[in-house]
Amino acid sequence: MKRLLFILLASLFVIFSCSADDTPDDDVAEDQDPPVETPIDDQTAVTDDDTDDLPDLPVTKTETMMIEGMEEEMTLNLLQDEEADFSVYIPNDMQGGFNDGDLNVYANFGGTLNEDARFFIYEESEAEVLTTLKGKGFSTEATDTMAFNFTDTEQALVKDGFVGRIGKFTHNDDDYTIGYYYPSEFGDGFSARLPLIVDSLVWHD
């Protein structure tokens, strides 16, 4: 009897063991992370590159100017901006920059910034610029001479103790206003630097 009971228990153990081995691994598979897909080479990310490339220009250059009848070398520094229509070089002893594509340059002679000695190019109408200048105490009067060789019209900026000019021109059907003003005592230094700036313009056409 004991022998028969032992055989029966052994048989049941074997049956249960086989059943456990045949159970599918579905539960285990559900706990595993899904396989990582290898990206296809031609499915690269698309970058938003709407800005035009700026012209590749030297960071600095050296030019010669005339001050009180004497030649003097001046280092010019490059100014560029993606929103501007042009690049420009300014003398090493001046400070400037672009704001929404508009250019302002100021005297910084001897390391002293003077915003009363200013050169500018704005993509705005002359009337808009004059409204701002009149708020600074400037008026205008007609002039028979032209300070720039590409302007359509020019007027003298008038204010006691200052020299100035404003003019308008067109480039690629866009209207621009160009001008400058400075205290009379800055005459030789500022006027000598103006051609260096204007002649260095590089349009982003």
C-alpha positions in Angstrom: 0.0 0.0 0.0 2.8 2.4 0.9 4.6 1.5 -2.3 1.4 2.3 -4.3 1.0 5.7 -2.6 4.6 6.6 -3.3 4.3 5.8 -7.0 1.1 7.9 -7.2 2.7 10.9 -5.6 5.8 10.6 -7.9 3.6 10.5 -11.0 1.7 13.6 -9.9 5.0 15.5 -9.4 6.2 14.6 -12.8 2.9 15.8 -14.4 3.0 19.2 -12.6 6.6 19.7 -13.6 5.9 19.2 -17.3 2.9 21.5 -17.2 5.1 24.3 -15.7 7.7 23.9 -18.3 5.1 24.2 -21.1 3.6 27.4 -19.8 4.2 30.3 -22.4 6.4 33.2 -21.4 3.7 35.8 -22.2 3.8 37.4 -18.8 7.6 37.7 -19.0 7.4 39.2 -22.5 4.9 41.9 -21.3 7.4 43.1 -18.6 10.2 43.6 -21.1 11.0 47.0 -22.7 10.1 47.2 -26.4 13.0 46.9 -28.8 14.8 50.2 -29.7 14.4 51.1 -33.3 17.6 52.1 -35.1 17.0 55.4 -36.9 17.4 55.3 -40.7 20.2 57.4 -42.0 18.1 59.5 -44.3 15.7 60.5 -41.5 17.9 63.3 -40.1 16.5 66.2 -38.2 15.5 69.3 -40.2 17.0 72.5 -38.9 15.3 75.9 -39.3 17.9 77.9 -41.2 16.0 80.8 -42.7 18.8 83.3 -42.2 21.0 84.2 -45.1 24.7 83.7 -44.6 26.7 86.8 -43.9 29.5 87.7 -46.3 32.9 86.2 -45.2 34.9 89.3 -44.5 38.1 90.0 -42.5 37.5 90.9 -38.9 39.8 93.9 -39.2 41.6 95.9 -41.9 43.9 98.9 -42.0 43.2 102.1 -44.0 45.0 105.5 -44.3 43.2 108.8 -43.5 44.3 112.4 -43.7 44.1 114.5 -40.5 45.4 118.1 -40.6 47.4 117.3 -43.7 49.1 114.2 -42.2 48.6 110.6 -43.2 47.6 108.4 -40.4 46.9 104.6 -40.4 43.7 103.5 -38.8 42.5 100.0 -37.9 38.9 99.3 -38.8 36.7 96.7 -37.1 34.0 94.7 -38.8 30.3 95.2 -37.8 27.8 92.6 -39.1 24.2 91.7 -38.2 21.8 89.1 -39.7 19.0 91.7 -39.7 21.1 94.3 -41.5 21.2 94.8 -45.2 24.9 95.5 -45.2 28.2 95.0 -43.4 30.5 97.9 -42.4 33.9 98.7 -40.9 34.3 101.3 -38.2 37.5 102.9 -36.9 39.1 101.4 -33.8 38.4 104.5 -31.8 34.7 104.5 -32.5 31.9 102.4 -31.1 28.8 101.2 -33.0 26.3 98.5 -33.7 23.1 97.5 -35.4 19.6 97.7 -33.9 16.9 96.0 -36.1 19.2 96.6 -39.1 19.8 100.3 -38.3 23.4 101.4 -37.8 24.6 103.9 -35.2 28.3 104.7 -34.8 29.7 107.1 -32.1 33.0 108.7 -31.4 35.1 107.1 -28.8 38.2 109.1 -29.1 40.7 108.6 -26.3 38.4 105.9 -24.9 35.7 108.5 -24.1 32.3 107.7 -25.7 30.5 110.7 -27.1 27.0 110.1 -28.4 26.8 113.7 -29.7 29.3 112.7 -32.4 27.2 110.2 -34.4 27.0 108.6 -37.8 23.9 106.6 -38.8 22.2 104.7 -41.6 18.5 103.9 -41.1 16.1 101.9 -43.2 13.5 104.6 -42.5 12.2 107.6 -44.3 14.1 110.9 -43.9 10.9 112.4 -42.4 10.8 109.8 -39.6 14.5 110.3 -38.8 14.1 114.1 -38.8 11.3 113.9 -36.3 13.7 112.3 -33.8 16.5 114.7 -34.6 14.2 117.7 -34.1 13.5 116.4 -30.6 17.3 116.7 -30.1 17.3 120.3 -31.1 18.2 120.0 -34.8 16.7 121.8 -37.7 17.5 121.6 -41.4 18.4 124.0 -44.2 19.2 123.6 -47.8 22.7 123.0 -49.0 24.4 123.2 -52.4 27.1 120.6 -51.7 26.7 116.8 -51.3 28.6 115.0 -48.5 27.9 111.6 -50.1 28.2 110.6 -53.8 25.2 108.2 -53.8 22.4 110.2 -52.1 19.4 111.5 -54.0 19.0 114.6 -51.8 20.7 116.1 -48.7 20.1 118.8 -46.1 22.3 120.4 -43.6 21.5 119.6 -39.9 21.6 122.8 -38.0 22.2 123.2 -34.2 24.4 125.7 -32.4 27.9 124.3 -32.0 27.3 121.3 -34.3 28.0 120.3 -37.9 25.7 117.8 -39.5 24.1 116.4 -42.7 21.2 114.2 -43.5 20.3 112.6 -46.9 18.3 109.8 -48.4 19.1 107.2 -51.0 17.7 104.0 -52.5 19.3 100.6 -52.7 17.5 97.7 -54.4 14.2 99.6 -54.2 14.6 100.1 -50.5 14.7 103.6 -49.0 17.4 104.6 -46.5 18.4 107.7 -44.6 22.1 108.5 -43.9 23.6 111.2 -41.8 25.9 112.5 -39.2 26.4 115.2 -36.7 29.2 116.2 -34.3 30.4 119.1 -32.2 32.4 121.6 -34.2 35.6 120.8 -32.2 35.5 117.2 -33.4 35.7 118.5 -37.0 39.1 117.2 -38.2 38.9 113.8 -36.4 35.3 112.9 -37.1 35.2 114.1 -40.7 38.4 112.2 -41.6 36.9 109.0 -40.3 33.5 109.3 -42.2 34.9 108.3 -45.6 36.5 105.2 -44.0 33.1 104.0 -42.8 31.1 104.9 -45.9 33.6 103.4 -48.4 33.6 100.1 -46.4 29.9 99.3 -46.9 29.3 95.8 -48.3 25.7 95.2 -49.2 24.2 91.8 -48.6 22.7 91.5 -52.1 
